[in-house]
Amino acid sequence: MALGVGCTARPGRAKDNKTGSWRVFKPKFDSEKCSKCGMCITICPEGCIREEDELPVPDYDYCKGCGLCAEECPSGAVEMQKEEK
């Protein structure tokens, strides 16, 4: 698949865009607060959050730490934490 003019990456193609070591923050999910609405899965531009036993599970190999999942979570179950290197 060819990229459009001016595009350097395709959103929602996590397997094409591995994070590497540059991510600064990563999401931490609180299963007790999670309302299981799936908003974080829907809003993730990298498509790297999957559902497992009705709870969100991020793939940190592909998460860029953008924080959209934390911003859009209606129950406050996602907290962005600075990643220790």
BAGUVO-93705 format. One line per field, with one value per atom (N, C-alpha, C, O, CB): residue number from 0; residue in three letters; atom name; x, y, z. Coordinates in steps of 0.1 Angstrom, whole numbers. Glycine has a CB too. Layout:
% residues N
num <- c(NUM,...)
residu <- c(ALA,...)
atome <- c(CA,...)
u <- c(X,...)
v <- c(Y,...)
w <- c(Z,...)
This chain:
% residues 85
num <- c(0,0,0,0,0,1,1,1,1,1,2,2,2,2,2,3,3,3,3,3,4,4,4,4,4,5,5,5,5,5,6,6,6,6,6,7,7,7,7,7,8,8,8,8,8,9,9,9,9,9,10,10,10,10,10,11,11,11,11,11,12,12,12,12,12,13,13,13,13,13,14,14,14,14,14,15,15,15,15,15,16,16,16,16,16,17,17,17,17,17,18,18,18,18,18,19,19,19,19,19,20,20,20,20,20,21,21,21,21,21,22,22,22,22,22,23,23,23,23,23,24,24,24,24,24,25,25,25,25,25,26,26,26,26,26,27,27,27,27,27,28,28,28,28,28,29,29,29,29,29,30,30,30,30,30,31,31,31,31,31,32,32,32,32,32,33,33,33,33,33,34,34,34,34,34,35,35,35,35,35,36,36,36,36,36,37,37,37,37,37,38,38,38,38,38,39,39,39,39,39,40,40,40,40,40,41,41,41,41,41,42,42,42,42,42,43,43,43,43,43,44,44,44,44,44,45,45,45,45,45,46,46,46,46,46,47,47,47,47,47,48,48,48,48,48,49,49,49,49,49,50,50,50,50,50,51,51,51,51,51,52,52,52,52,52,53,53,53,53,53,54,54,54,54,54,55,55,55,55,55,56,56,56,56,56,57,57,57,57,57,58,58,58,58,58,59,59,59,59,59,60,60,60,60,60,61,61,61,61,61,62,62,62,62,62,63,63,63,63,63,64,64,64,64,64,65,65,65,65,65,66,66,66,66,66,67,67,67,67,67,68,68,68,68,68,69,69,69,69,69,70,70,70,70,70,71,71,71,71,71,72,72,72,72,72,73,73,73,73,73,74,74,74,74,74,75,75,75,75,75,76,76,76,76,76,77,77,77,77,77,78,78,78,78,78,79,79,79,79,79,80,80,80,80,80,81,81,81,81,81,82,82,82,82,82,83,83,83,83,83,84,84,84,84,84)
residu <- c(MET,MET,MET,MET,MET,ALA,ALA,ALA,ALA,ALA,LEU,LEU,LEU,LEU,LEU,GLY,GLY,GLY,GLY,GLY,VAL,VAL,VAL,VAL,VAL,GLY,GLY,GLY,GLY,GLY,CYS,CYS,CYS,CYS,CYS,THR,THR,THR,THR,THR,ALA,ALA,ALA,ALA,ALA,ARG,ARG,ARG,ARG,ARG,PRO,PRO,PRO,PRO,PRO,GLY,GLY,GLY,GLY,GLY,ARG,ARG,ARG,ARG,ARG,ALA,ALA,ALA,ALA,ALA,LYS,LYS,LYS,LYS,LYS,ASP,ASP,ASP,ASP,ASP,ASN,ASN,ASN,ASN,ASN,LYS,LYS,LYS,LYS,LYS,THR,THR,THR,THR,THR,GLY,GLY,GLY,GLY,GLY,SER,SER,SER,SER,SER,TRP,TRP,TRP,TRP,TRP,ARG,ARG,ARG,ARG,ARG,VAL,VAL,VAL,VAL,VAL,PHE,PHE,PHE,PHE,PHE,LYS,LYS,LYS,LYS,LYS,PRO,PRO,PRO,PRO,PRO,LYS,LYS,LYS,LYS,LYS,PHE,PHE,PHE,PHE,PHE,ASP,ASP,ASP,ASP,ASP,SER,SER,SER,SER,SER,GLU,GLU,GLU,GLU,GLU,LYS,LYS,LYS,LYS,LYS,CYS,CYS,CYS,CYS,CYS,SER,SER,SER,SER,SER,LYS,LYS,LYS,LYS,LYS,CYS,CYS,CYS,CYS,CYS,GLY,GLY,GLY,GLY,GLY,MET,MET,MET,MET,MET,CYS,CYS,CYS,CYS,CYS,ILE,ILE,ILE,ILE,ILE,THR,THR,THR,THR,THR,ILE,ILE,ILE,ILE,ILE,CYS,CYS,CYS,CYS,CYS,PRO,PRO,PRO,PRO,PRO,GLU,GLU,GLU,GLU,GLU,GLY,GLY,GLY,GLY,GLY,CYS,CYS,CYS,CYS,CYS,ILE,ILE,ILE,ILE,ILE,ARG,ARG,ARG,ARG,ARG,GLU,GLU,GLU,GLU,GLU,GLU,GLU,GLU,GLU,GLU,ASP,ASP,ASP,ASP,ASP,GLU,GLU,GLU,GLU,GLU,LEU,LEU,LEU,LEU,LEU,PRO,PRO,PRO,PRO,PRO,VAL,VAL,VAL,VAL,VAL,PRO,PRO,PRO,PRO,PRO,ASP,ASP,ASP,ASP,ASP,TYR,TYR,TYR,TYR,TYR,ASP,ASP,ASP,ASP,ASP,TYR,TYR,TYR,TYR,TYR,CYS,CYS,CYS,CYS,CYS,LYS,LYS,LYS,LYS,LYS,GLY,GLY,GLY,GLY,GLY,CYS,CYS,CYS,CYS,CYS,GLY,GLY,GLY,GLY,GLY,LEU,LEU,LEU,LEU,LEU,CYS,CYS,CYS,CYS,CYS,ALA,ALA,ALA,ALA,ALA,GLU,GLU,GLU,GLU,GLU,GLU,GLU,GLU,GLU,GLU,CYS,CYS,CYS,CYS,CYS,PRO,PRO,PRO,PRO,PRO,SER,SER,SER,SER,SER,GLY,GLY,GLY,GLY,GLY,ALA,ALA,ALA,ALA,ALA,VAL,VAL,VAL,VAL,VAL,GLU,GLU,GLU,GLU,GLU,MET,MET,MET,MET,MET,GLN,GLN,GLN,GLN,GLN,LYS,LYS,LYS,LYS,LYS,GLU,GLU,GLU,GLU,GLU,GLU,GLU,GLU,GLU,GLU,LYS,LYS,LYS,LYS,LYS)
atome <- c(N,CA,C,O,CB,N,CA,C,O,CB,N,CA,C,O,CB,N,CA,C,O,CB,N,CA,C,O,CB,N,CA,C,O,CB,N,CA,C,O,CB,N,CA,C,O,CB,N,CA,C,O,CB,N,CA,C,O,CB,N,CA,C,O,CB,N,CA,C,O,CB,N,CA,C,O,CB,N,CA,C,O,CB,N,CA,C,O,CB,N,CA,C,O,CB,N,CA,C,O,CB,N,CA,C,O,CB,N,CA,C,O,CB,N,CA,C,O,CB,N,CA,C,O,CB,N,CA,C,O,CB,N,CA,C,O,CB,N,CA,C,O,CB,N,CA,C,O,CB,N,CA,C,O,CB,N,CA,C,O,CB,N,CA,C,O,CB,N,CA,C,O,CB,N,CA,C,O,CB,N,CA,C,O,CB,N,CA,C,O,CB,N,CA,C,O,CB,N,CA,C,O,CB,N,CA,C,O,CB,N,CA,C,O,CB,N,CA,C,O,CB,N,CA,C,O,CB,N,CA,C,O,CB,N,CA,C,O,CB,N,CA,C,O,CB,N,CA,C,O,CB,N,CA,C,O,CB,N,CA,C,O,CB,N,CA,C,O,CB,N,CA,C,O,CB,N,CA,C,O,CB,N,CA,C,O,CB,N,CA,C,O,CB,N,CA,C,O,CB,N,CA,C,O,CB,N,CA,C,O,CB,N,CA,C,O,CB,N,CA,C,O,CB,N,CA,C,O,CB,N,CA,C,O,CB,N,CA,C,O,CB,N,CA,C,O,CB,N,CA,C,O,CB,N,CA,C,O,CB,N,CA,C,O,CB,N,CA,C,O,CB,N,CA,C,O,CB,N,CA,C,O,CB,N,CA,C,O,CB,N,CA,C,O,CB,N,CA,C,O,CB,N,CA,C,O,CB,N,CA,C,O,CB,N,CA,C,O,CB,N,CA,C,O,CB,N,CA,C,O,CB,N,CA,C,O,CB,N,CA,C,O,CB,N,CA,C,O,CB,N,CA,C,O,CB,N,CA,C,O,CB,N,CA,C,O,CB,N,CA,C,O,CB,N,CA,C,O,CB,N,CA,C,O,CB,N,CA,C,O,CB,N,CA,C,O,CB,N,CA,C,O,CB,N,CA,C,O,CB)
u <- c(8,0,9,18,-10,7,14,9,-3,14,18,14,10,15,26,1,-3,7,17,-16,6,15,16,6,11,28,30,28,30,21,24,22,36,42,11,39,51,47,55,60,35,30,15,8,34,10,-4,-10,-5,-7,-20,-26,-33,-38,-35,-33,-40,-32,-38,-53,-19,-11,0,12,-6,-4,6,18,29,0,15,26,36,47,20,33,42,51,61,35,46,52,57,51,42,67,72,78,84,82,76,79,94,99,73,102,116,118,111,122,128,131,128,132,146,121,119,106,105,117,97,85,89,98,75,82,85,74,77,85,61,51,44,44,40,38,30,18,18,38,7,-6,-6,0,-18,-11,-13,-28,-35,-6,-34,-48,-52,-46,-53,-62,-67,-80,-90,-70,-79,-90,-102,-113,-85,-99,-110,-119,-131,-105,-113,-120,-126,-136,-111,-121,-125,-139,-144,-116,-147,-161,-163,-174,-168,-152,-152,-160,-167,-159,-159,-167,-159,-166,-169,-146,-139,-134,-129,-147,-137,-133,-118,-114,-137,-110,-95,-91,-82,-88,-98,-94,-98,-91,-102,-110,-115,-106,-104,-129,-102,-95,-80,-74,-97,-74,-60,-56,-60,-55,-48,-44,-35,-34,-38,-28,-19,-26,-20,-7,-38,-45,-38,-38,-47,-31,-23,-29,-22,-9,-42,-48,-59,-67,-55,-58,-67,-75,-71,-60,-86,-95,-91,-90,-110,-89,-87,-95,-92,-71,-104,-113,-120,-122,-105,-125,-133,-125,-131,-145,-112,-103,-93,-89,-96,-90,-80,-66,-62,-80,-58,-44,-36,-38,-43,-27,-19,-7,-2,-14,-3,10,20,21,8,29,39,50,57,45,51,61,56,65,62,43,38,32,29,28,29,23,33,44,19,28,37,36,43,33,26,25,18,21,38,9,3,-7,-9,-4,-13,-22,-36,-44,-17,-40,-54,-63,-74,-55,-58,-66,-69,-80,-59,-60,-62,-71,-80,-48,-70,-78,-93,-102,-73,-95,-109,-116,-128,-109,-108,-114,-125,-121,-103,-138,-148,-148,-154,-161,-141,-141,-128,-126,-144,-118,-105,-97,-89,-108,-98,-91,-77,-70,-99,-74,-61,-53,-57,-62,-41,-32,-19,-13,-29,-14,-1,10,10,0,20,31,44,45,31,53,66,73,74,75,78,85,99,107,84,102,116,124,120,116,136,145,157,165,151)
v <- c(-12,0,12,14,0,21,34,44,45,39,52,63,75,77,67,83,95,106,104,100,116,127,134,137,137,135,142,132,137,153,120,110,103,98,100,102,94,81,72,102,80,68,67,77,68,55,53,51,42,41,58,56,42,38,67,37,24,12,1,25,14,3,0,2,6,-4,-5,-14,-12,-11,-25,-34,-29,-34,-47,-17,-11,0,4,-5,4,15,12,16,27,3,-1,11,20,-12,12,23,25,36,22,15,17,22,19,26,31,35,50,55,33,57,71,75,86,77,65,69,74,68,56,84,90,86,84,106,85,81,69,66,93,61,50,49,53,36,44,43,31,20,42,34,23,22,32,26,10,8,2,-7,-2,8,4,-5,1,16,-18,-27,-25,-28,-41,-19,-17,-5,-5,-14,5,17,15,22,29,6,4,0,-9,-7,8,5,-4,-7,19,-8,-17,-12,-19,-31,1,8,6,7,23,4,2,15,15,-6,26,39,40,45,51,35,35,27,31,30,16,8,15,15,-6,22,29,42,44,33,49,62,60,69,70,49,47,48,40,33,59,61,50,48,74,42,32,18,9,31,17,4,-6,-18,-1,-2,-11,-15,-21,-5,-12,-16,-27,-24,-5,-39,-49,-53,-49,-62,-60,-64,-78,-87,-62,-81,-94,-96,-89,-97,-106,-108,-95,-92,-113,-88,-76,-64,-54,-78,-65,-54,-50,-58,-58,-37,-32,-36,-36,-17,-41,-45,-38,-41,-61,-29,-22,-31,-39,-9,-29,-35,-25,-16,-42,-25,-15,-15,-5,-16,-25,-25,-15,-10,-39,-11,-2,10,19,-10,11,23,35,33,20,46,58,67,77,66,64,72,86,95,75,86,99,104,116,98,95,99,101,104,111,98,100,90,94,97,78,68,74,72,55,80,86,98,100,90,106,118,115,121,127,104,101,90,88,95,85,74,81,90,67,77,84,80,87,80,69,65,68,64,50,74,78,66,66,86,55,43,42,33,31,52,52,64,76,53,61,72,71,60,70,82,82,83,92,94,74,74,76,70,61,83,84,71,64,95,67,54,55,63,50,45,44,37,27,35,42,37,30,24,47)
w <- c(0,0,0,9,12,-9,-10,-1,2,-25,5,14,5,-6,23,11,4,4,11,10,-4,-5,9,15,-16,14,27,39,50,28,37,48,51,41,45,63,67,74,75,76,79,86,84,83,101,85,84,97,105,74,102,115,115,105,118,127,129,124,123,123,120,116,125,122,101,138,148,144,148,161,137,134,124,122,128,118,109,116,111,97,128,135,149,158,135,150,163,170,164,162,184,192,193,191,205,196,198,212,222,188,214,228,230,241,230,221,223,231,234,209,234,241,255,262,243,260,273,283,295,272,279,288,282,270,290,292,287,296,308,288,291,299,308,305,289,320,330,332,335,343,330,331,345,350,320,351,364,361,358,373,363,360,369,366,360,381,391,386,388,405,380,376,362,358,376,354,340,339,345,333,330,328,316,313,326,310,298,287,279,303,285,274,260,250,277,260,248,242,230,239,248,242,239,229,252,248,247,234,227,259,232,220,208,198,221,208,196,193,181,198,203,201,198,193,213,202,200,185,177,205,181,167,162,149,165,170,166,166,160,175,171,172,180,176,157,190,198,211,220,200,213,226,221,213,233,227,224,237,248,219,235,246,249,241,242,262,267,280,289,269,280,292,295,307,304,285,286,291,295,294,293,298,287,279,311,286,276,280,292,275,270,272,261,249,271,265,255,251,259,260,239,234,234,225,219,244,247,236,235,260,228,217,206,198,211,206,195,201,193,187,214,220,219,222,235,214,213,225,226,200,234,246,244,251,252,234,231,241,243,217,249,260,256,264,266,243,239,247,250,224,250,257,271,276,258,278,291,290,299,297,280,279,276,281,267,269,265,274,272,251,283,292,301,309,301,300,308,323,331,302,326,340,347,359,341,340,346,350,359,359,342,345,338,341,340,331,324,329,329,308,334,339,331,330,354,326,319,329,338,308,328,337,329,318,346,335,329,329,339,336,317,315,321,317,301,329,334,323,317,347,321,311,317,311,301)
